[in-house]
């Protein structure tokens, strides 16, 4: 499963699991109810258990919906089985089940986690081609993928394109890009984003502030960090253990 094919092949080539109507086909109603119930819970011991289960559920008739398959794919993402998710997506497509914006966003996330953000953008192109509407999760995932690859300027540009296109970033979108900006030494840009969040109807949370406070402390700008800490408290945002750890470490570094 380590071989990644291009996204153009993703929806035409089949990843072959055992799909023959063998003795393993769940025929009785009780077995089918059990399988569908487990699919909805998406609770598996390990990857092998999940893959064996997949070989059973693709024999169900009627087939599970794409919404149910999304839960299954998300479980694999939780196990960091990104290559597997890409392969399973091909199989789901080969069964005649149409992807939706959620399954394709999961796929984009897997490509981004594998440092294949360009493939992620190819999936975005397919989303638009299919007449689906990308959402904030889709764009945030791609922004994070650019940040993972160290393409911070590209992430900022794409963020600006997202806003210019009329899409409203949420606090997670801001947190992804603020954190990336702080880690590459662009605190001033991060602070400007922080100031603009309220104007765009999205209030920062403790994660947003922690990223900038940590960056200040690492640059020995503890007084600036304490000022930001005070502003956060005045806004009614309770600090976390991470907030205090950053400030304590920053003060210790100054003696």
Residue pairs with C-beta under 8 A, 6 or more apart in sequence:
1 83
1 84
1 87
2 83
4 83
4 86
4 114
4 116
4 119
5 13
6 119
6 122
7 111
7 119
7 122
7 123
7 126
8 122
10 86
10 89
10 90
10 93
10 107
10 123
11 90
11 93
11 99
11 126
13 90
14 90
14 91
14 94
15 87
15 88
15 90
15 91
15 94
16 91
17 51
17 54
17 55
17 58
17 91
18 55
19 55
19 58
19 59
21 59
24 55
24 56
24 59
25 59
26 32
26 35
26 56
26 59
26 60
32 60
35 53
35 56
35 57
35 60
36 57
36 60
36 64
36 68
38 53
39 53
39 57
39 64
39 68
39 71
39 72
40 68
40 71
42 71
42 72
42 74
42 75
43 75
44 50
44 53
44 75
46 79
47 76
47 79
47 81
47 84
50 72
50 75
50 76
50 79
51 84
54 72
54 88
54 91
57 64
57 72
58 91
58 95
63 95
63 96
63 97
65 97
66 92
66 97
66 98
66 99
66 100
66 102
66 103
67 100
67 102
69 92
69 97
69 103
70 100
70 102
70 103
70 106
72 88
73 85
73 88
73 89
73 103
73 106
74 106
76 84
76 85
76 88
77 85
77 106
77 109
77 110
80 113
82 110
82 111
82 113
82 114
83 110
83 114
85 106
85 107
85 110
86 107
86 110
86 111
89 99
89 103
89 106
89 107
92 99
92 103
93 99
99 107
99 130
100 132
101 127
101 132
101 133
101 134
101 135
101 138
104 123
104 126
104 127
104 132
104 138
105 135
105 137
105 138
105 141
107 123
108 120
108 123
108 124
108 138
108 141
108 142
108 145
109 120
109 141
109 145
111 117
111 119
111 120
111 123
111 145
112 120
112 141
112 142
112 144
112 145
112 148
113 145
113 148
115 148
115 149
117 142
117 145
117 146
117 148
117 149
117 151
120 141
120 142
120 145
121 142
124 134
124 138
124 142
127 134
127 138
128 134
134 167
135 167
136 167
136 168
136 169
136 170
136 173
139 158
139 162
139 167
139 169
139 173
140 169
140 170
140 172
140 173
140 176
142 158
143 155
143 158
143 159
143 162
143 173
143 176
143 177
144 176
146 152
146 154
146 155
146 158
147 155
147 176
147 177
147 179
147 180
150 184
152 180
152 181
152 184
152 186
155 176
155 177
155 180
156 177
156 181
156 189
159 169
159 173
159 177
162 169
162 173
163 169
163 200
168 200
168 201
168 202
169 200
169 202
170 202
171 197
171 202
171 203
171 204
171 205
171 207
171 208
174 193
174 194
174 197
174 202
174 204
174 208
175 205
175 207
175 208
175 211
177 193
178 190
178 193
178 194
178 208
178 211
178 212
179 207
179 211
181 187
181 189
181 190
181 193
182 190
182 211
182 212
182 214
182 215
183 215
185 215
187 212
187 215
187 216
187 219
190 211
190 212
190 215
191 212
194 204
194 208
194 209
194 212
197 203
197 204
197 208
198 204
203 235
204 237
205 237
206 232
206 237
206 238
206 239
206 240
206 242
206 243
209 228
209 229
209 232
209 237
209 243
210 240
210 242
210 243
210 246
212 225
212 228
213 225
213 228
213 229
213 232
213 243
213 246
213 247
214 242
214 246
216 222
216 224
216 225
216 228
216 250
217 225
217 246
217 247
217 249
217 250
217 253
218 250
220 250
220 253
220 254
222 247
222 250
222 251
222 253
222 254
225 246
225 247
225 250
226 247
229 239
229 243
229 247
232 239
232 243
233 239
